[in-house]
């Protein structure tokens, strides 16, 4: 079967005539500034139909949806607490969730719930960021700035290692690196410092013998 302009034709004469017509049509459209596909391209089936265009675009939509689905509550919580956080700061805050779950202590969840990440994150009077608009913006994917990507990266790092970066179960965000006040620390209960990363000051429960 002869090939004419990278297309197969059963009849060489028909193929040459059709390709000549296409070339003349294309030249005419170019001269008149017409950009839409010609009637001949439509006739030959060289222009994707609406269904084909929709089918070809579907993987992009699926990929975008999967991207949004990968935005976890664990990453959304620190993003809403510190929208301009670094990867290290996000890892530090997300680690407190992992530590609370690992502890198995029911003080971090609402009555009657299991000790898991979702219940730890959404327990009343715990992580205040979950009630802020930025929490939903992050989860929905409507915010995709570099700061949000830092939260994503931190979440991916912790998923990969499976280990928290600290042993804290509480944190205080004080912008500008200003140490928390005694009142701020007291509001957390019987805690002791567990280090700090940038503007994120970490705390963990005091050993039982030292609590008062």
C-alpha positions as CSV (number, residue, x, y, z in Angstrom):
1,X,0.0,0.0,0.0
2,X,1.7,3.3,-1.1
3,X,2.5,6.0,1.4
4,X,1.8,9.6,0.4
5,X,2.6,12.3,3.0
6,X,2.9,9.7,5.8
7,X,-0.6,8.3,5.0
8,X,-1.6,5.0,3.4
9,X,-3.7,5.0,0.3
10,X,-5.0,1.9,-1.5
11,X,-5.0,3.9,-4.8
12,X,-1.9,6.0,-5.6
13,X,-3.9,8.2,-8.0
14,X,-6.6,8.9,-5.4
15,X,-4.0,9.5,-2.7
16,X,-2.0,12.0,-4.7
17,X,-5.2,13.9,-5.7
18,X,-6.4,14.0,-2.1
19,X,-3.1,15.2,-0.7
20,X,-2.8,17.8,-3.4
21,X,-6.3,19.1,-2.5
22,X,-5.3,19.2,1.2
23,X,-2.2,21.1,0.4
24,X,-4.1,23.6,-1.7
25,X,-6.8,24.0,1.0
26,X,-4.1,24.5,3.7
27,X,-2.4,27.2,1.6
28,X,-5.7,29.0,1.0
29,X,-6.5,29.0,4.7
30,X,-3.1,30.3,5.5
31,X,-3.4,33.2,3.1
32,X,-6.8,34.1,4.5
33,X,-5.8,33.8,8.1
34,X,-8.2,30.9,8.8
35,X,-7.0,28.8,11.7
36,X,-9.8,26.2,12.2
37,X,-9.4,22.8,10.6
38,X,-10.7,22.6,7.0
39,X,-13.7,20.7,5.8
40,X,-11.3,18.2,4.2
41,X,-9.6,17.4,7.5
42,X,-12.9,16.8,9.1
43,X,-13.9,14.7,6.1
44,X,-10.8,12.6,6.4
45,X,-11.2,12.1,10.2
46,X,-8.0,14.0,11.0
47,X,-9.7,16.3,13.5
48,X,-10.6,14.7,16.9
49,X,-14.3,14.6,17.7
50,X,-15.6,16.1,20.9
51,X,-15.8,12.7,22.6
52,X,-12.1,12.0,21.7
53,X,-11.1,15.4,23.1
54,X,-12.9,14.6,26.3
55,X,-11.4,11.2,26.5
56,X,-7.9,12.6,26.0
57,X,-8.4,15.3,28.6
58,X,-9.6,12.8,31.2
59,X,-6.2,11.6,32.4
60,X,-5.2,15.1,33.2
61,X,-8.4,15.5,35.4
62,X,-7.8,12.2,37.1
63,X,-4.2,13.2,37.8
64,X,-5.3,16.5,39.3
65,X,-7.9,14.7,41.4
66,X,-5.4,12.2,42.7
67,X,-3.1,15.1,43.6
68,X,-5.9,16.7,45.7
69,X,-6.7,13.3,47.3
70,X,-3.1,13.0,48.4
71,X,-3.5,16.2,50.5
72,X,-3.9,14.7,54.0
73,X,-5.4,16.2,57.1
74,X,-2.1,15.7,58.8
75,X,-0.5,18.1,56.3
76,X,-3.5,20.5,56.2
77,X,-3.3,21.0,60.0
78,X,0.1,22.6,60.2
79,X,-0.4,24.5,57.0
80,X,-3.4,26.2,58.6
81,X,-1.4,26.9,61.7
82,X,1.6,28.4,59.8
83,X,0.9,29.0,56.1
84,X,4.4,30.2,55.5
85,X,6.1,27.3,57.2
86,X,9.3,25.6,55.9
87,X,9.4,21.8,55.2
88,X,11.3,21.3,58.5
89,X,8.6,23.3,60.5
90,X,5.9,21.3,58.8
91,X,7.6,18.0,59.6
92,X,7.9,19.1,63.3
93,X,4.2,19.9,63.6
94,X,3.1,16.8,61.7
95,X,5.3,14.7,63.9
96,X,3.2,15.7,67.0
97,X,0.2,14.0,65.4
98,X,2.3,10.8,64.8
99,X,3.5,10.9,68.4
100,X,0.0,11.3,69.8
101,X,-1.3,8.3,67.9
102,X,1.8,6.3,68.9
103,X,1.2,7.1,72.6
104,X,-2.3,5.6,72.5
105,X,-3.4,8.1,75.1
106,X,-7.1,9.0,75.0
107,X,-6.5,12.6,76.3
108,X,-5.8,13.5,72.7
109,X,-9.1,12.4,71.2
110,X,-12.8,13.0,71.8
111,X,-14.7,10.6,74.1
112,X,-15.5,7.3,72.5
113,X,-13.3,7.6,69.5
114,X,-10.4,5.5,68.4
115,X,-6.8,6.8,68.7
116,X,-6.0,7.4,65.1
117,X,-4.7,10.3,63.0
118,X,-8.1,11.6,61.9
119,X,-9.5,11.6,65.4
120,X,-6.4,13.1,66.9
121,X,-6.4,15.9,64.4
122,X,-10.1,16.7,64.7
123,X,-10.5,16.4,68.5
124,X,-12.1,19.5,70.0
125,X,-9.8,22.0,71.7
126,X,-6.6,20.4,70.3
127,X,-5.3,21.6,67.0
128,X,-6.9,25.0,66.4
129,X,-5.9,25.2,62.7
130,X,-8.6,22.6,61.6
131,X,-11.2,25.3,62.1
132,X,-9.5,27.9,59.9
133,X,-10.3,28.5,56.2
134,X,-6.7,27.6,55.2
135,X,-7.3,24.0,56.3
136,X,-10.1,23.5,53.7
137,X,-8.2,25.5,51.1
138,X,-5.2,23.2,51.4
139,X,-7.4,20.0,51.4
140,X,-9.3,21.1,48.3
141,X,-6.2,21.9,46.4
142,X,-7.3,25.5,45.8
143,X,-4.1,26.7,47.2
144,X,-1.0,25.4,45.5
145,X,1.7,28.0,46.4
146,X,5.3,27.1,47.4
147,X,4.2,27.2,51.1
148,X,1.5,24.6,50.5
149,X,4.1,22.5,48.6
150,X,6.3,22.6,51.7
151,X,3.4,20.9,53.6
152,X,3.1,18.3,50.9
153,X,6.8,17.6,50.9
154,X,6.9,17.3,54.7
155,X,4.0,14.8,54.6
156,X,5.7,12.8,51.9
157,X,9.0,12.7,53.9
158,X,7.2,11.4,57.0
159,X,5.3,8.8,55.0
160,X,8.5,7.6,53.5
161,X,10.4,7.2,56.8
162,X,7.4,6.3,58.9
163,X,9.2,8.1,61.8
164,X,8.5,11.5,63.5
165,X,11.3,14.0,63.6
166,X,10.8,14.7,67.3
167,X,9.1,13.3,70.4
168,X,6.8,16.2,71.0
169,X,3.0,16.1,71.3
170,X,2.3,19.8,71.5
171,X,3.6,22.9,69.7
172,X,3.3,26.6,69.8
173,X,3.9,28.8,66.7
174,X,5.5,32.1,67.5
175,X,6.3,34.1,64.4
176,X,9.6,35.8,64.3
177,X,11.3,33.2,66.5
178,X,10.0,34.9,69.7
179,X,10.0,32.3,72.6
180,X,6.5,31.5,73.9
181,X,5.4,33.2,77.1
182,X,4.8,31.4,80.3
183,X,1.1,31.8,79.8
184,X,1.2,30.2,76.4
185,X,3.2,27.2,77.8
186,X,0.9,26.9,80.9
187,X,-2.1,26.6,78.6
188,X,-0.7,23.3,77.3
189,X,-0.8,21.7,80.7
190,X,2.0,19.7,82.3
191,X,4.6,19.9,79.6
192,X,8.3,20.3,79.2
193,X,10.3,21.7,76.2
194,X,11.2,19.3,73.4
195,X,13.2,21.7,71.2
196,X,12.1,24.1,68.5
197,X,12.4,24.3,64.7
198,X,12.2,27.9,63.3
199,X,9.1,29.5,64.7
200,X,7.7,26.1,66.0
201,X,8.3,25.5,69.7
202,X,7.8,21.8,70.7
203,X,6.6,20.4,74.0
204,X,6.0,16.9,75.4
205,X,4.3,15.8,78.6
206,X,6.3,15.9,81.8
207,X,7.3,12.6,83.4
208,X,4.6,11.6,85.9
209,X,7.0,12.1,88.9
210,X,7.6,15.7,88.0
211,X,4.0,16.8,87.3
212,X,2.3,19.2,89.6
